[in-house]
Amino acid sequence: MSISEINTTAKDLLSVRSMIAELEAEAEALTDKLKAAMVERGTEALQGDGWKATWKNVASSRFDSKAFKADHADLYGQYSKATTTARFVVSV
């Protein structure tokens, strides 16, 4: 791949990422509008032509690793393992 093609590819990637960010913001705004309609109607579900939306509380349980580390640092160290990952970054 030539340097010109690399430059074009990198610029295209940045452009696509920008479009994705704009679309995610638009999707969030539309989500907020649907949630507001649910609150207004006092319902956890809406349904229309070919779609259904629900918004309700879900209970879950998660392990609090910070508290565990504070209370049992020796065990935390014994059962922790280091990992290595590769990070790809393209910026302006």
BELDA-V459291 format. One record per residue. SS is DSSP state (alpha for helix, beta for strand, coil for the rest). OMEGA is omega in whole degrees, -180 to 180 (* if undefined). Layout:
# BELDA-V459291
ss->SS omega->OMEGA
ss->SS omega->OMEGA
This chain:
# BELDA-V459291
ss->coil omega->-179
ss->coil omega->179
ss->alpha omega->178
ss->alpha omega->178
ss->alpha omega->178
ss->alpha omega->178
ss->alpha omega->180
ss->alpha omega->-180
ss->alpha omega->180
ss->alpha omega->179
ss->alpha omega->177
ss->alpha omega->178
ss->alpha omega->179
ss->alpha omega->179
ss->alpha omega->179
ss->alpha omega->178
ss->alpha omega->177
ss->alpha omega->178
ss->alpha omega->179
ss->alpha omega->180
ss->alpha omega->178
ss->alpha omega->179
ss->alpha omega->177
ss->alpha omega->177
ss->alpha omega->178
ss->alpha omega->178
ss->alpha omega->178
ss->alpha omega->178
ss->alpha omega->179
ss->alpha omega->176
ss->alpha omega->179
ss->alpha omega->178
ss->alpha omega->178
ss->alpha omega->177
ss->alpha omega->178
ss->alpha omega->178
ss->alpha omega->178
ss->alpha omega->178
ss->alpha omega->180
ss->alpha omega->-179
ss->alpha omega->-179
ss->coil omega->-177
ss->coil omega->176
ss->coil omega->-177
ss->beta omega->173
ss->beta omega->180
ss->beta omega->179
ss->beta omega->-179
ss->coil omega->177
ss->coil omega->178
ss->beta omega->176
ss->beta omega->178
ss->beta omega->175
ss->beta omega->179
ss->coil omega->-178
ss->coil omega->179
ss->coil omega->178
ss->coil omega->179
ss->coil omega->177
ss->coil omega->180
ss->coil omega->-180
ss->coil omega->179
ss->coil omega->-179
ss->coil omega->-176
ss->alpha omega->179
ss->alpha omega->179
ss->alpha omega->179
ss->alpha omega->180
ss->alpha omega->180
ss->alpha omega->-177
ss->alpha omega->-175
ss->coil omega->-175
ss->alpha omega->-179
ss->alpha omega->178
ss->alpha omega->179
ss->alpha omega->179
ss->alpha omega->-179
ss->alpha omega->-176
ss->alpha omega->176
ss->coil omega->175
ss->coil omega->180
ss->coil omega->177
ss->coil omega->177
ss->coil omega->177
ss->coil omega->176
ss->coil omega->-180
ss->coil omega->178
ss->coil omega->-177
ss->coil omega->171
ss->coil omega->-178
ss->coil omega->-178
ss->coil omega->*
